[in-house]
């Protein structure tokens, strides 16, 4: 699976917003940033999970799943949803960091 640049930007923004709001620690923010920069397998898994959860929650049509991998997809529209998934995202990152 290809990770889109827009997903990386949205994930980073969601993590930064959550850190500023005190919802995640600075260490957790650093872990997200490191995954974005150096863990492509973990990031691909995170993007796939976010797509699955967005489809399940009705935030994204199942037909949009393939389009979500393209750089033109508007991940910023799902920023709040991604922010809600940060605990799950951090778990995925920790699994792939071993």
Kinemage of the C-alpha trace (Angstrom):
@kinemage 1
@onewidth
@group {chain A} dominant
@subgroup {mainchain}
@vectorlist {calphas} color= white
{ca unk a 1} P 0.000 0.000 0.000
{ca unk a 2} L 1.240 3.443 -0.901
{ca unk a 3} L 1.018 6.112 1.803
{ca unk a 4} L -0.182 9.452 0.496
{ca unk a 5} L 1.585 12.701 1.322
{ca unk a 6} L -1.757 14.188 2.342
{ca unk a 7} L -2.254 11.390 4.888
{ca unk a 8} L 1.176 12.045 6.387
{ca unk a 9} L 0.375 15.765 6.684
{ca unk a 10} L -3.054 15.102 8.220
{ca unk a 11} L -1.634 12.584 10.697
{ca unk a 12} L 1.086 14.999 11.758
{ca unk a 13} L -1.439 17.834 12.156
{ca unk a 14} L -3.806 15.614 14.182
{ca unk a 15} L -0.945 14.561 16.467
{ca unk a 16} L 0.252 18.149 16.930
{ca unk a 17} L -3.288 19.326 17.722
{ca unk a 18} L -3.770 16.463 20.196
{ca unk a 19} L -0.462 17.262 21.891
{ca unk a 20} L -1.344 20.949 22.212
{ca unk a 21} L -4.707 19.957 23.704
{ca unk a 22} L -2.960 17.678 26.206
{ca unk a 23} L -4.551 14.545 24.719
{ca unk a 24} L -1.206 12.917 23.913
{ca unk a 25} L 2.244 13.490 25.374
{ca unk a 26} L 5.192 15.088 23.631
{ca unk a 27} L 6.802 11.622 23.571
{ca unk a 28} L 3.770 10.225 21.720
{ca unk a 29} L 3.942 13.141 19.276
{ca unk a 30} L 7.613 12.322 18.690
{ca unk a 31} L 6.721 8.670 18.057
{ca unk a 32} L 4.186 9.707 15.405
{ca unk a 33} L 6.715 12.028 13.772
{ca unk a 34} L 9.365 9.291 13.750
{ca unk a 35} L 6.926 6.840 12.191
{ca unk a 36} L 6.063 9.353 9.484
{ca unk a 37} L 9.732 9.912 8.707
{ca unk a 38} L 11.271 6.467 9.196
{ca unk a 39} L 8.668 3.700 9.448
{ca unk a 40} L 6.966 3.304 6.036
{ca unk a 41} L 5.564 -0.148 6.889
{ca unk a 42} L 4.002 1.108 10.110
{ca unk a 43} L 2.634 4.165 8.343
{ca unk a 44} L 1.096 2.050 5.575
{ca unk a 45} L -0.579 -0.094 8.230
{ca unk a 46} L -1.851 3.038 10.007
{ca unk a 47} L -3.267 4.477 6.784
{ca unk a 48} L -5.002 1.173 6.009
{ca unk a 49} L -6.469 1.032 9.500
{ca unk a 50} L -7.707 4.629 9.300
{ca unk a 51} L -9.339 3.889 5.940
{ca unk a 52} L -11.033 0.773 7.369
{ca unk a 53} L -12.255 2.624 10.452
{ca unk a 54} L -13.453 5.599 8.390
{ca unk a 55} L -15.467 3.271 6.130
{ca unk a 56} L -16.884 1.454 9.156
{ca unk a 57} L -17.857 4.747 10.828
{ca unk a 58} L -19.471 6.127 7.675
{ca unk a 59} L -16.878 8.898 7.316
{ca unk a 60} L -15.701 7.509 3.970
{ca unk a 61} L -17.479 5.521 1.276
{ca unk a 62} L -15.919 2.091 0.666
{ca unk a 63} L -15.470 3.123 -2.977
{ca unk a 64} L -13.218 5.967 -1.783
{ca unk a 65} L -10.721 3.604 -0.160
{ca unk a 66} L -8.566 3.295 -3.277
{ca unk a 67} L -8.717 7.039 -3.896
{ca unk a 68} L -7.501 7.612 -0.327
{ca unk a 69} L -4.103 6.225 -1.315
{ca unk a 70} L -3.675 8.919 -3.968
{ca unk a 71} L -2.026 12.213 -3.124
{ca unk a 72} L -5.097 14.220 -4.122
{ca unk a 73} L -7.383 12.757 -1.441
{ca unk a 74} L -8.555 15.315 1.127
{ca unk a 75} L -7.340 13.777 4.379
{ca unk a 76} L -7.688 17.156 6.117
{ca unk a 77} L -11.465 16.626 6.054
{ca unk a 78} L -10.920 13.636 8.356
{ca unk a 79} L -8.547 15.436 10.728
{ca unk a 80} L -10.804 15.178 13.784
{ca unk a 81} L -11.525 11.521 13.035
{ca unk a 82} L -7.790 10.785 12.782
{ca unk a 83} L -7.277 12.612 16.067
{ca unk a 84} L -9.836 10.303 17.719
{ca unk a 85} L -7.938 7.283 16.397
{ca unk a 86} L -4.562 8.375 17.809
{ca unk a 87} L -4.594 5.791 20.657
{ca unk a 88} L -5.054 3.020 18.073
{ca unk a 89} L -2.483 4.622 15.760
{ca unk a 90} L 0.070 4.727 18.580
{ca unk a 91} L -0.542 1.026 19.271
{ca unk a 92} L 0.074 0.172 15.615
{ca unk a 93} L 3.256 2.251 15.579
{ca unk a 94} L 4.534 0.502 18.696
{ca unk a 95} L 3.927 -2.932 17.159
{ca unk a 96} L 5.934 -2.026 14.059
{ca unk a 97} L 8.730 -0.385 16.054
{ca unk a 98} L 10.006 -3.693 17.364
